[in-house]
Every structure is written in structure tokens, then in C-alpha cells.
Amino acid sequence: ASGEDHEALNEKNGEGDANKRSPVGQPIQHMAALAQCTGEAQYVDDLPSTRDTLHAALVLSEKPNAKLASIDASEALAMEGVVGFFSAKDLSEEDNVWGPAAQDEQLFRRDVVTSTGQSIGIMVAETQELAQRAARMVKVQYEDLGPPVLTIDDAIRAQSFMGSKLTMECGNIDEAFKESDLVVVEGEFRIGGQEHFYLETCSAHVVPGEGDELTVYTSTQTPMKTQKFAAHACGIPINKVVCRMKRMGGGFGGKETRTVFISSAAAFAAHRLGRPVRINLDRDVDMWITGTRHPFLGRYRAAADRQGKLKALDLQLYCNAGYSIDLSEPVLGRAIFHSDNVYKIPNVRILGRMCKTNTVSNTAFRGFGDPQ
């Protein structure tokens, strides 16, 4: 820890042993360490508000598989200090569509909800507390559409999949298992989800400028998608939107895509009202609506000879994608590519499926399918 195991090179006269690979092992200070430790480093929620800044809260679905019968925000809008409420009826169907890979999501749900925690609308008020209280007062009537598909096992029984089958094959798996004198093992394994639990929850502060310009300050790993879908929702050219991302209080993949619908909703409200709008999710809401590492189910059959050399692997991998595809395809693809680990197995057949369930859309996480 002190750096004594690697002596520093003497930069002035070149003395020192270069083989010690200094500065590896030296106690080098992180560039932002002092600003972060003293609290001087500014995050999105630390940015000062102008006098006309508004605050926003999302109205979220409470049913996993239901038709939206009615949405009534009249009681909330009658409260002093509540400025506006926006939902799917305020956007065209085209402008309401978004998605990081396939555009299979809606900024605000229009007709049905396919998971709890989906955005039905955004409430805007003079204070954060008032916006959150008003959002809870919106009356949403649902019509259930049947039992939800919640787990990988549910999805397999219902054949509820999205995208195409992903496969990787080499050799002849069927012939390989016919060989005599093999040791064959088979079974299944399950890996649950994992919350990113970044210190800074998802947040955005959107400031309108001249001629439809918007500046979006947000905690995100995807400034480009932030810019693209904010412009798309507002119906303005993409060059009218600037995304500024100074630093994040953690991300780990959880802010690679799932911040976008939050910042886009705030951008839409700011654009319509012509006033700055900021939103900062409470921890419980952030954990509810932003997704986790993909839960996986694996069913395998493997064979080795009596010397312990692997001869064959037959594997089916299922991931719980949630209600949209998000980044599930590359996550599953990487899980497949890494399934043989460091071993050269001559006969392999791996099948991967993305399960469509009535749960929050799962997303990128450190390792991106490799740990699963």
C-alpha cells in the first residue's frame, strides 16, 4: 500500500530500476479524489436551480399486465403549485416510441402496461415534494389482461420469448454422446438478478434555451442516446439538444440505457413548458424501475473421458429480459460465447433464448453476460 515494493524512478537523472515498472504500485492520487472527498464535486442534483425551475415525478404503473382503462389527473392538477401533467396523449405514436436497440418501448404507456413501474406520465410542480405527492394522486383504472409471466420458468411454459434463437455449434454433439466409456453429467443452474446500487440515483436537469434548444444535465453512461431520444420525444432536430455529463456517482451498466426514458420525459416537460425541469429518483423508485443484471437459467449435459478431458457440452441458456429487449441480445450472446470458459471442447451445442416477462426490463451490468 505504501509503494515500497516498487521504487519510484528518478526522473531528473534517470536513476532507478526500470524493471520495477514504476509508477505501478505507487500511491498515485485519483484526479478527482480531493473534490469528491471534500464534497466540492458537483453531481446533477447539486446543480443550482434558477428561480423558475420546476420539479418532476413519474406516474408509474401498478399492474404487471393490464389495459389502461382511464387516467385522471384532474385532482392533482387542481392543487396549488402543480404546473402540468403529460402522458402518451400529448405525443404522437411515433414520437412516443424509443429503445436502445430495437425501438420496442414507449416513453409513456398508451394502451397497456406490461410491467409494474412503467411510466404512464410525468407530473410537474413547483417543488419535488409536491410533484411526488401529485403523482400519487393520479387515478389510473386498469383492466387485467390475465396472469402475468414473471419468471423464466413461466416464460418457458408459455413459450414467451423475444428475438431469435441464438446458437453456437461445433463438432457433432449427438455422435459425441454415443461414444463409450464417457462420464456424463447433467443438471441445471440458476443465477439471480443483481441491483447496480450506484450511489447517485438516476437524475436529470433540463434547461430550455433559444429556438427549441435544450441542455440536458444527467447522470448517464449514454450521452448520445440521451440526446437522440430527448430530441425525438420533443420533435426537434437532434442538434438542438446538448447532453452534458460531468461525472456519475456510479453506473456499472445500470445507466447505459435505463436513464434515457427518465431524461427524455423531463426534456419533454421542459420543452412544452419552456421552463427548466429537474427530476431525481428516490432510491426505492430507482431500484423498482431501472432493471438489474439478467437472471439466468442454464440446463446442461456434459461429457468427459476417463482421463478428465472434456468431450462434449450441450447447453440451453435462458435469460429473463423483462418487458423489452434492451441489451438482452448482446448480453445473452456474450454468455454463450463464454460458456466453454478456457477449455477447447470439440463438440458443443449451445442454445440461448431471451424470455419476455411482465417484469422490469433488465439491462447491462459489469461483465455483460460473462459472469452469468
C-alpha positions as CSV (number, residue, x, y, z in Angstrom):
1,A,0.0,0.0,0.0
2,S,2.9,2.4,0.7
3,G,4.5,1.8,-2.7
4,E,7.7,0.4,-1.1
5,D,7.5,-2.7,-3.3
6,H,8.2,-0.5,-6.4
7,E,10.8,2.2,-6.1
8,A,10.0,5.4,-8.0
9,L,12.2,6.3,-10.9
10,N,14.3,9.3,-10.6
11,E,13.1,11.5,-13.4
12,K,15.9,14.0,-13.2
13,N,18.9,11.7,-13.7
14,G,17.3,8.5,-14.9
15,E,18.4,6.6,-11.9
16,G,16.3,3.7,-10.6
17,D,15.5,0.2,-11.9
18,A,13.1,0.4,-14.8
19,N,12.2,-3.2,-14.3
20,K,10.3,-2.3,-11.2
21,R,7.7,-0.7,-13.5
22,S,7.1,2.5,-11.6
23,P,4.6,4.1,-11.1
24,V,2.8,0.7,-10.8
25,G,2.4,0.1,-7.1
26,Q,2.9,3.7,-6.2
27,P,0.2,5.5,-4.2
28,I,-1.0,7.7,-7.0
29,Q,-3.8,10.1,-6.2
30,H,-7.0,9.9,-8.2
31,M,-7.5,13.1,-10.2
32,A,-10.9,13.8,-8.6
33,A,-10.2,12.5,-5.2
34,L,-9.9,15.8,-3.3
35,A,-13.0,17.3,-4.9
36,Q,-15.0,14.1,-4.2
37,C,-13.8,13.7,-0.6
38,T,-14.4,17.3,0.3
39,G,-17.9,17.4,-1.3
40,E,-16.9,20.0,-3.8
41,A,-17.5,17.7,-6.8
42,Q,-20.9,18.5,-8.3
43,Y,-23.4,15.9,-9.4
44,V,-26.7,16.6,-11.2
45,D,-28.7,17.1,-8.0
46,D,-26.1,19.5,-6.7
47,L,-26.5,21.9,-9.7
48,P,-28.2,25.2,-8.7
49,S,-31.7,25.9,-9.8
50,T,-32.9,29.1,-11.3
51,R,-35.9,30.8,-9.8
52,D,-38.3,29.4,-12.5
53,T,-37.1,25.7,-12.2
54,L,-39.8,23.1,-11.9
55,H,-39.6,19.6,-10.4
56,A,-41.0,16.4,-11.8
57,A,-42.1,12.9,-10.7
58,L,-43.1,9.9,-12.8
59,V,-46.6,8.4,-12.6
60,L,-45.9,4.6,-12.6
61,S,-47.9,1.5,-13.4
62,E,-49.0,-0.6,-10.5
63,K,-50.2,-3.6,-12.6
64,P,-47.9,-6.1,-14.5
65,N,-50.3,-7.0,-17.3
66,A,-53.3,-4.7,-17.9
67,K,-55.1,-2.4,-20.2
68,L,-55.2,1.3,-19.3
69,A,-58.9,2.0,-18.9
70,S,-58.6,5.6,-17.8
71,I,-56.1,8.1,-16.5
72,D,-57.5,11.0,-14.4
73,A,-55.1,13.7,-13.2
74,S,-57.7,16.4,-12.5
75,E,-57.5,16.2,-8.7
76,A,-53.7,16.6,-8.8
77,L,-53.8,19.4,-11.3
78,A,-56.2,21.3,-9.1
79,M,-53.5,21.6,-6.4
80,E,-51.8,24.9,-5.9
81,G,-48.2,24.7,-7.3
82,V,-48.9,21.9,-9.7
83,V,-48.0,23.1,-13.2
84,G,-48.7,20.2,-15.6
85,F,-49.2,16.6,-16.4
86,F,-48.0,14.9,-19.6
87,S,-48.8,11.4,-20.9
88,A,-49.0,9.5,-24.1
89,K,-51.9,11.6,-25.4
90,D,-49.5,14.6,-25.6
91,L,-47.2,12.8,-28.1
92,S,-47.7,11.2,-31.5
93,E,-47.3,7.4,-31.6
94,E,-44.1,7.9,-33.5
95,D,-42.6,10.4,-31.0
96,N,-43.6,8.2,-28.1
97,V,-41.5,5.2,-29.2
98,W,-38.0,4.6,-28.1
99,G,-35.5,1.8,-27.4
100,P,-31.7,1.4,-27.2
101,A,-31.5,-1.4,-29.7
102,A,-35.0,-2.3,-31.0
103,Q,-37.5,0.5,-30.5
104,D,-39.9,-1.6,-28.7
105,E,-40.7,0.7,-25.7
106,Q,-42.9,3.7,-25.1
107,L,-41.9,6.8,-23.3
108,F,-45.4,6.9,-21.7
109,R,-47.6,3.8,-21.9
110,R,-50.5,4.4,-24.2
111,D,-52.9,1.5,-24.1
112,V,-51.5,-1.3,-22.0
113,V,-48.9,-1.8,-19.3
114,T,-46.7,-4.9,-19.4
115,S,-44.9,-4.5,-16.0
116,T,-45.2,-2.5,-12.8
117,G,-43.0,0.6,-12.8
118,Q,-43.6,1.6,-16.4
119,S,-44.1,5.3,-17.0
120,I,-47.7,6.4,-17.6
121,G,-46.9,10.1,-17.3
122,I,-44.9,12.8,-15.7
123,M,-46.2,15.3,-13.1
124,V,-44.5,18.7,-12.9
125,A,-44.8,21.1,-9.9
126,E,-43.0,23.9,-8.1
127,T,-41.3,21.5,-5.6
128,Q,-40.1,18.0,-5.6
129,E,-42.3,17.0,-2.7
130,L,-45.4,18.5,-4.4
131,A,-44.6,16.8,-7.7
132,Q,-44.3,13.4,-5.9
133,R,-47.5,13.9,-3.9
134,A,-49.4,15.0,-7.0
135,A,-48.1,12.0,-9.0
136,R,-49.5,9.7,-6.3
137,M,-52.9,11.4,-6.7
138,V,-53.3,10.5,-10.3
139,K,-56.1,7.9,-10.6
140,V,-55.4,5.1,-13.1
141,Q,-58.0,2.5,-13.8
142,Y,-56.8,-0.9,-15.1
143,E,-58.4,-3.9,-16.8
144,D,-56.4,-7.1,-16.1
145,L,-55.3,-9.0,-19.1
146,G,-54.6,-12.3,-17.4
147,P,-52.0,-13.9,-15.2
148,P,-48.5,-12.2,-15.7
149,V,-45.4,-14.1,-16.8
150,L,-42.9,-13.3,-14.0
151,T,-40.2,-15.9,-14.1
152,I,-38.0,-17.8,-16.6
153,D,-40.0,-21.0,-15.8
154,D,-43.3,-19.1,-16.5
155,A,-41.9,-17.9,-19.9
156,I,-40.7,-21.4,-20.9
157,R,-44.1,-22.9,-20.1
158,A,-45.9,-20.1,-22.0
159,Q,-43.3,-20.0,-24.8
160,S,-42.9,-16.3,-24.2
161,F,-39.7,-15.4,-25.9
162,M,-38.5,-12.3,-27.8
163,G,-36.0,-12.1,-30.7
164,S,-34.5,-15.0,-32.4
165,K,-32.7,-18.1,-31.0
166,L,-29.0,-17.6,-30.5
167,T,-26.9,-20.7,-31.2
168,M,-23.3,-21.7,-31.2
169,E,-22.3,-25.2,-32.5
170,C,-19.2,-27.1,-33.4
171,G,-18.4,-30.8,-34.0
172,N,-21.2,-33.3,-33.8
173,I,-22.8,-33.2,-30.4
174,D,-25.2,-36.2,-30.9
175,E,-22.5,-38.5,-32.1
176,A,-20.1,-37.4,-29.3
177,F,-22.5,-38.6,-26.6
178,K,-22.8,-42.0,-28.3
179,E,-19.1,-42.7,-27.5
180,S,-18.5,-45.4,-25.0
181,D,-16.6,-45.0,-21.7
182,L,-17.7,-41.4,-21.1
183,V,-18.5,-39.8,-17.8
184,V,-21.7,-37.8,-18.4
185,V,-23.1,-35.2,-16.0
186,E,-26.3,-33.2,-16.4
187,G,-28.3,-30.7,-14.4
188,E,-29.3,-27.0,-14.2
189,F,-28.1,-23.8,-12.5
190,R,-29.8,-20.6,-11.7
191,I,-28.3,-17.1,-11.3
192,G,-30.5,-14.4,-9.9
193,G,-30.6,-10.7,-10.7
194,Q,-28.3,-8.1,-9.1
195,E,-29.1,-4.5,-8.3
196,H,-26.5,-2.0,-9.5
197,F,-27.0,0.2,-6.4
198,Y,-24.9,3.1,-7.7
199,L,-24.6,5.8,-5.0
200,E,-26.2,8.5,-7.2
201,T,-29.7,7.6,-8.4
202,C,-30.9,8.5,-11.9
203,S,-31.4,12.2,-12.3
204,A,-31.8,14.9,-14.9
205,H,-31.9,18.6,-15.1
206,V,-33.2,20.0,-18.4
207,V,-32.8,23.7,-19.3
208,P,-34.5,25.2,-22.4
209,G,-32.6,27.7,-24.5
210,E,-33.3,29.7,-27.6
211,G,-35.3,28.3,-30.5
212,D,-36.1,24.9,-29.2
213,E,-32.6,24.3,-27.7
214,L,-32.3,22.1,-24.7
215,T,-29.4,21.4,-22.4
216,V,-29.7,18.1,-20.6
217,Y,-27.6,17.6,-17.5
218,T,-27.9,14.0,-16.5
219,S,-26.2,11.1,-14.8
220,T,-25.8,8.6,-17.6
221,Q,-23.4,6.3,-19.4
222,T,-25.1,7.2,-22.8
223,P,-24.9,10.9,-23.7
224,M,-25.6,10.1,-27.4
225,K,-28.9,8.2,-26.7
226,T,-29.9,10.9,-24.2
227,Q,-29.5,13.5,-26.9
228,K,-31.2,11.4,-29.6
229,F,-34.3,10.4,-27.7
230,A,-34.8,13.7,-26.0
231,A,-34.9,15.3,-29.4
232,H,-37.1,12.5,-30.7
233,A,-39.7,12.9,-28.0
234,C,-39.8,16.7,-28.4
235,G,-40.0,16.5,-32.2
236,I,-36.9,18.7,-32.7
237,P,-33.7,18.2,-34.6
238,I,-31.0,16.3,-32.7
239,N,-28.6,19.2,-33.0
240,K,-30.9,21.3,-30.8
241,V,-30.1,19.1,-27.8
242,V,-26.9,19.1,-25.9
243,C,-26.2,16.5,-23.2
244,R,-23.7,17.4,-20.5
245,M,-22.4,14.7,-18.3
246,K,-19.6,15.8,-15.9
247,R,-19.5,12.8,-13.6
248,M,-21.6,9.9,-12.3
249,G,-21.9,8.6,-8.8
250,G,-21.7,5.1,-10.1
251,G,-23.2,3.4,-13.1
252,F,-21.8,-0.2,-13.6
253,G,-24.0,-0.6,-16.7
254,G,-27.2,0.4,-15.0
255,K,-27.0,3.8,-16.6
256,E,-26.1,2.6,-20.1
257,T,-29.7,2.7,-21.3
258,R,-32.2,2.9,-18.5
259,T,-31.6,6.6,-17.7
260,V,-32.9,7.6,-21.2
261,F,-36.7,7.4,-20.6
262,I,-36.2,9.5,-17.4
263,S,-34.2,12.3,-19.0
264,S,-36.5,12.2,-22.1
265,A,-39.6,12.6,-20.0
266,A,-38.0,15.6,-18.2
267,A,-36.9,17.1,-21.6
268,F,-40.4,16.8,-23.0
269,A,-41.9,18.6,-20.0
270,A,-39.2,21.3,-20.1
271,H,-39.8,21.8,-23.9
272,R,-43.5,22.0,-23.5
273,L,-43.5,24.4,-20.6
274,G,-40.5,26.5,-21.6
275,R,-39.0,26.2,-18.1
276,P,-36.2,24.2,-16.6
277,V,-37.3,20.8,-15.2
278,R,-35.4,18.6,-12.9
279,I,-36.1,15.0,-11.7
280,N,-34.2,13.0,-9.1
281,L,-35.4,9.5,-8.4
282,D,-35.8,8.3,-4.8
283,R,-33.8,5.1,-4.1
284,D,-36.8,2.8,-3.9
285,V,-38.2,4.1,-7.2
286,D,-34.8,3.8,-8.9
287,M,-34.5,0.2,-7.8
288,W,-38.0,-0.5,-8.9
289,I,-38.0,0.8,-12.5
290,T,-34.4,0.6,-13.9
291,G,-33.7,-3.2,-14.1
292,T,-30.9,-5.4,-12.8
293,R,-28.4,-7.9,-14.1
294,H,-30.2,-10.6,-16.1
295,P,-31.4,-13.6,-14.2
296,F,-30.3,-16.8,-16.0
297,L,-31.3,-20.5,-16.1
298,G,-28.9,-23.0,-17.6
299,R,-29.7,-26.6,-18.4
300,Y,-26.6,-28.6,-19.3
301,R,-25.3,-32.0,-20.3
302,A,-21.6,-32.5,-20.5
303,A,-19.3,-35.5,-21.2
304,A,-15.6,-36.2,-20.4
305,D,-13.4,-39.2,-21.0
306,R,-11.9,-41.2,-18.1
307,Q,-8.8,-39.0,-18.2
308,G,-11.0,-36.0,-17.4
309,K,-10.7,-34.4,-20.9
310,L,-13.9,-32.6,-21.9
311,K,-15.5,-34.1,-25.0
312,A,-19.0,-32.6,-25.3
313,L,-21.3,-29.8,-24.0
314,D,-25.0,-29.5,-24.7
315,L,-26.3,-26.3,-23.1
316,Q,-29.6,-24.3,-23.1
317,L,-29.4,-20.8,-21.6
318,Y,-32.4,-18.7,-20.8
319,C,-32.3,-15.1,-19.6
320,N,-35.1,-13.0,-18.1
321,A,-35.1,-10.0,-20.4
322,G,-38.2,-8.4,-18.8
323,Y,-40.8,-6.4,-20.9
324,S,-38.4,-5.1,-23.6
325,I,-35.3,-6.4,-25.4
326,D,-33.0,-3.5,-24.3
327,L,-29.5,-5.0,-24.4
328,S,-30.6,-8.6,-23.8
329,E,-29.4,-10.0,-27.1
330,P,-25.7,-9.0,-26.7
331,V,-25.8,-10.0,-23.0
332,L,-27.1,-13.4,-23.9
333,G,-24.6,-13.6,-26.8
334,R,-21.7,-13.0,-24.6
335,A,-22.9,-15.5,-22.1
336,I,-23.0,-18.1,-24.9
337,F,-19.5,-17.1,-26.2
338,H,-18.0,-17.6,-22.7
339,S,-19.8,-20.7,-21.8
340,D,-16.9,-23.0,-22.7
341,N,-14.6,-20.9,-20.4
342,V,-10.9,-21.5,-21.2
343,Y,-11.5,-25.0,-22.5
344,K,-11.4,-26.3,-26.0
345,I,-14.4,-28.6,-26.2
346,P,-14.5,-30.4,-29.6
347,N,-18.3,-30.9,-29.6
348,V,-20.5,-28.1,-28.5
349,R,-24.2,-27.1,-28.9
350,I,-25.5,-24.0,-27.1
351,L,-28.9,-22.5,-27.5
352,G,-29.9,-19.2,-26.0
353,R,-33.4,-17.7,-25.6
354,M,-34.5,-14.3,-24.3
355,C,-37.6,-14.6,-22.1
356,K,-40.2,-12.0,-22.3
357,T,-41.8,-11.4,-18.9
358,N,-44.1,-8.9,-17.2
359,T,-41.2,-7.6,-15.1
360,V,-38.9,-4.6,-15.4
361,S,-36.6,-4.6,-18.4
362,N,-33.2,-5.9,-17.4
363,T,-30.1,-4.4,-18.7
364,A,-26.3,-4.1,-18.8
365,F,-24.2,-4.9,-15.8
366,R,-20.4,-5.3,-15.3
367,G,-19.3,-8.4,-17.2
368,F,-22.3,-8.1,-19.6
369,G,-23.3,-11.8,-19.6
370,D,-19.9,-13.2,-18.9
371,P,-20.5,-13.7,-15.1
372,Q,-23.7,-15.5,-15.8
